[in-house]
């Protein structure tokens, strides 16, 4: 008997690449009791319609074929009753991506991958009217000679992403094996990800955990919401810690246990602390403070310094697909983010807040 896990390919999904949604195929099989000894690559080629043996072997090389939870090579011989799971990159779609010479802030690069520090305002991949000027357009230009960047895959090398107006670290694969291996790490939640956010209000606790399914809003499918009970949405867990209390706003560190669409933005809104200047989830209004015109002007000046939500992907860690070395990268806050924090520090130092 075999079990196949279906994956919806939703072009509107913006964040869940790292959880496998829309980007990778996942299958689970249990070998029949009468199954004779058979190489696993042949076993899976027979089981998965339209899949080449080469794709199976690349998945094995990337460590994404597991038998009873343990990675195996393509020459492993399957035995009766064993459970097999596999994750593979989807075949490329026929979509022309125009190469564009877009400057990239490269933090690290080798033959398998690179890590970039994405500025706020840069869209990661084409979609929703953004078919040019994206990070992917820049990657296709930069790596036009690499097989993975053939120009007809809307997400070549991507294993996770961050929102347009979120700044910070992203790892990009340069080979098929690296892509599958890194995606598996995100899927298994073994990567390290820490974000820094500026949120409205004074949190009641210095640290805490936010739990609640995240799914598309039933009232507006362009945004997401928390559903604490029932089957709607996907499990989401965010851990937070207050770094600095700045009167009417707090600087917090968020650690992701899952990687759902808009997760930090939705979870912080859910507990009553939207991200500063988040125009999708209500943080672009003056939610805390005084009614004085001078204060209103101060906040408006802060908004002008930082268009979009105050969120930065500061720390990213993973195991290198080839060397197996643990790699951790730390990115300083962008200059405009730092300036907004300084403005709040100056404001509260000159005013006695309630």
C-alpha positions in Angstrom: 0.0 0.0 0.0 1.3 3.5 -0.8 0.3 6.9 0.5 0.9 10.1 -1.6 0.9 13.5 0.1 -0.6 16.0 -2.4 0.8 19.5 -2.6 -1.2 22.4 -3.8 0.6 24.7 -6.2 -0.8 28.1 -5.4 0.8 31.0 -7.3 -0.5 33.4 -4.6 1.6 31.8 -1.8 4.2 34.3 -0.9 6.1 32.8 2.0 5.7 29.0 2.4 8.4 28.0 -0.1 10.5 26.9 2.9 7.7 24.7 4.1 7.4 22.9 0.8 4.1 24.5 -0.4 4.0 25.0 -4.2 7.7 24.4 -4.6 8.4 20.8 -3.9 6.8 17.4 -4.4 6.4 15.2 -1.3 5.6 11.5 -1.4 5.3 8.7 1.1 5.2 5.0 0.3 5.1 1.8 2.3 6.6 -1.1 0.5 4.2 -4.1 0.1 4.8 -7.2 2.3 5.7 -9.2 -0.9 8.1 -6.6 -2.1 11.4 -8.2 -3.3 14.7 -6.5 -2.9 14.8 -3.6 -5.4 17.0 -0.5 -5.8 15.2 2.4 -4.3 15.7 4.6 -7.4 13.9 2.0 -9.5 11.2 1.4 -6.8 10.4 5.2 -6.8 10.6 5.5 -10.6 7.9 2.8 -10.8 5.8 4.4 -8.1 5.9 8.1 -9.2 4.4 8.5 -12.7 6.3 10.7 -15.1 9.4 11.0 -12.9 12.8 10.2 -14.4 15.4 8.1 -12.6 17.8 11.1 -12.8 15.5 13.2 -10.7 15.2 10.4 -8.2 19.0 10.0 -8.0 19.5 13.8 -7.5 17.0 13.7 -4.6 19.1 10.8 -3.1 22.3 12.8 -3.5 20.6 15.7 -1.7 19.7 13.5 1.2 15.9 13.8 0.6 15.1 10.2 0.2 14.4 8.6 3.6 13.7 5.0 4.6 12.2 4.8 8.0 13.4 8.3 8.6 17.1 7.7 7.6 18.6 9.2 4.4 19.7 6.5 1.9 21.6 6.5 -1.4 20.0 5.6 -4.8 21.4 2.1 -4.7 19.7 1.2 -1.4 17.6 -1.9 -1.8 14.1 -1.5 -0.4 12.6 -4.2 1.9 9.0 -5.3 2.6 7.2 -3.0 5.0 9.7 -0.1 4.9 8.4 3.5 4.8 9.9 5.6 2.1 9.6 9.4 1.9 11.0 11.7 -0.8 11.0 15.4 -1.6 11.9 16.6 -5.1 12.0 20.0 -6.8 9.0 20.4 -9.2 9.9 20.2 -12.9 10.4 23.7 -14.3 7.5 25.6 -15.7 7.5 27.2 -19.1 7.7 30.8 -18.0 10.3 33.2 -19.5 12.2 35.1 -16.9 14.0 38.2 -18.3 17.6 38.5 -17.0 18.2 41.9 -15.4 21.4 43.4 -14.0 20.2 44.0 -10.4 22.8 44.8 -7.8 23.0 42.1 -5.1 24.5 42.5 -1.6 26.4 39.1 -1.5 27.4 38.1 2.1 28.8 34.7 1.1 29.2 32.6 -2.0 30.7 29.3 -3.2 30.0 26.9 -6.0 26.9 25.4 -4.3 25.1 28.5 -2.8 25.2 32.1 -1.9 23.7 34.2 0.9 22.5 37.7 0.2 21.3 40.6 2.3 18.1 41.7 0.6 17.1 45.3 0.9 13.5 46.3 1.8 11.5 46.9 -1.4 13.0 44.1 -3.5 10.5 41.5 -4.5 11.9 38.0 -4.3 10.3 36.2 -7.3 7.9 37.1 -10.1 4.2 37.1 -9.5 1.2 39.3 -8.7 2.2 41.9 -11.3 5.9 41.9 -10.4 7.3 40.2 -13.4 10.5 42.3 -13.6 12.9 43.9 -11.2 12.8 40.9 -8.8 15.6 39.1 -7.1 15.0 36.1 -9.4 15.5 38.4 -12.5 18.8 39.4 -11.0 19.8 35.8 -10.2 19.0 34.6 -13.8 21.3 37.4 -15.1 24.1 36.6 -12.7 23.9 32.8 -13.2 22.9 32.6 -16.8 25.5 29.9 -17.4 24.3 27.6 -14.6 21.9 24.8 -15.5 19.6 25.6 -12.6 19.0 29.1 -14.0 17.7 28.2 -17.4 15.3 31.1 -17.6 12.0 29.2 -17.4 11.7 28.5 -13.7 10.0 31.4 -11.7 11.8 30.3 -8.5 15.2 29.0 -9.5 17.5 28.4 -6.5 14.9 29.6 -4.0 14.2 27.5 -0.9 12.7 30.2 1.3 11.8 33.9 0.9 11.0 37.1 2.8 8.4 39.7 2.0 9.0 42.6 -0.3 9.3 45.2 2.5 11.3 42.9 4.9 15.0 43.2 4.7 17.6 40.6 5.6 19.3 37.3 4.8 18.3 34.8 2.2 20.2 31.7 1.1 20.1 30.9 -2.6 21.0 27.5 -4.1 23.2 27.3 -7.2 22.8 23.6 -8.0 19.8 21.2 -8.0 21.3 19.1 -5.2 21.9 22.1 -3.0 18.4 23.3 -3.7 16.8 20.1 -2.6 19.1 19.7 0.4 18.5 23.2 1.7 14.8 22.9 1.1 14.8 19.7 3.2 16.4 21.6 6.1 13.8 24.3 6.0 11.0 21.6 5.8 12.5 19.7 8.8 12.8 23.0 10.7 16.5 22.5 11.4 17.5 26.0 10.1 18.1 28.9 12.4 16.2 32.1 11.8 16.0 35.2 13.9 14.2 38.4 13.0 14.3 41.9 14.6 11.0 43.8 14.6 9.7 47.1 15.9 6.1 46.7 17.2 3.5 49.0 18.5 2.8 48.9 22.2 4.5 47.8 25.4 4.5 44.0 25.7 3.4 42.7 29.0 6.1 40.0 29.2 9.8 40.1 28.3 9.4 37.0 26.3 6.8 34.6 25.1 5.5 32.2 22.5 2.6 32.8 20.0 0.8 29.8 18.7 -2.1 29.7 16.3 -2.9 28.4 12.8 -2.2 30.9 10.0 -4.3 30.8 6.9 -5.9 33.2 4.3 -8.4 35.5 5.8 -12.0 34.3 5.1 -12.9 38.0 4.6 -10.0 39.1 2.4 -7.8 36.5 0.6 -5.0 39.0 0.1 -4.2 38.9 3.8 -3.7 36.2 6.4 -5.2 35.7 9.9 -4.8 33.5 13.0 -7.2 30.7 13.6 -6.5 29.4 17.1 -9.1 26.5 16.8 -10.3 24.3 14.0 -8.7 23.0 10.8 -8.3 26.2 8.9 -4.7 27.3 8.2 -1.4 25.7 9.1 0.3 25.4 12.4 2.5 28.3 13.3 4.8 29.0 16.2 6.7 32.3 16.9 8.9 32.9 19.9 9.6 36.5 20.9 11.9 38.4 23.3 11.9 42.1 24.1 15.2 43.7 23.2 14.4 47.2 24.1 11.3 49.1 25.4 10.9 52.4 23.7 7.8 53.8 25.3 5.0 53.4 22.8 6.9 50.8 20.7 9.1 47.8 21.6 12.1 46.4 19.7 11.7 42.6 19.7 13.6 39.5 18.5 11.4 36.8 16.9 12.5 33.2 16.4 10.5 31.2 13.8 9.7 27.6 14.6 7.6 27.5 11.4 7.7 29.6 8.2 4.2 30.6 7.3 3.1 33.5 5.1 3.5 36.8 6.9 4.0 34.8 10.1 5.6 37.4 12.4 3.3 40.2 11.0 0.2 38.1 11.6 1.1 36.7 14.9 2.2 40.1 16.4 -1.1 41.7 15.2 -3.0 38.7 16.8 -1.5 39.6 20.2 -2.3 43.3 19.8 1.2 44.5 18.7 1.3 45.1 14.9 4.6 45.8 13.3 5.5 49.5 13.1 4.4 50.9 9.7 2.9 47.6 8.4 0.3 48.9 6.0 -1.3 45.5 5.5 -1.9 44.6 9.2 -2.7 48.1 10.6 0.7 49.2 11.8 0.8 52.3 9.6 -1.6 54.1 11.9 -0.7 55.8 15.2 -1.8 53.0 17.5 -0.2 54.2 20.8 0.8 57.6 22.2 -0.6 61.1 22.6 -3.0 63.2 20.5 -0.6 66.1 20.3 0.2 67.3 16.8 3.9 67.3 17.6 3.8 63.6 18.4 1.8 62.9 15.3 4.4 64.6 13.2 7.2 62.7 14.9 5.6 59.3 14.0 4.9 60.4 10.5 8.6 61.3 10.2 9.5 57.8 11.4 7.1 56.3 8.9 8.7 58.3 6.1 12.2 57.0 7.1 11.0 53.3 6.9 8.5 52.7 4.1 6.9 49.3 4.9 7.0 47.1 8.0 9.9 47.4 10.5 11.1 43.8 10.1 14.6 42.5 9.4 15.8 38.9 8.9 19.0 39.2 11.0 20.3 35.7 11.6 20.2 32.7 9.2 21.8 29.3 9.9 21.9 26.0 8.1 24.2 23.1 7.3 26.2 23.4 4.1 24.8 20.8 1.5 28.3 19.6 0.5 30.8 20.3 3.3 28.2 19.6 6.1 29.6 22.6 7.9 27.2 24.5 10.1 27.0 28.0 8.8 25.5 31.0 10.6 25.2 34.5 9.2 24.4 37.7 11.1 23.2 40.9 9.3 23.2 44.3 11.0 20.0 46.4 10.8 19.6 48.6 7.8 20.5 52.3 8.3 16.9 53.5 8.1 15.8 51.0 10.7 18.6 52.1 13.0 17.6 55.8 12.5 14.0 55.1 13.5 15.2 53.3 16.7 17.4 56.3 17.5 14.5 58.7 16.9 12.4 56.7 19.4 15.2 56.7 21.9 15.6 60.4 21.7 11.8 60.9 22.0 11.4 58.9 25.2 14.5 60.4 26.7 12.9 63.9 26.4 9.4 62.9 27.5 7.9 61.3 30.6 5.7 58.5 29.2 2.9 56.8 31.1 
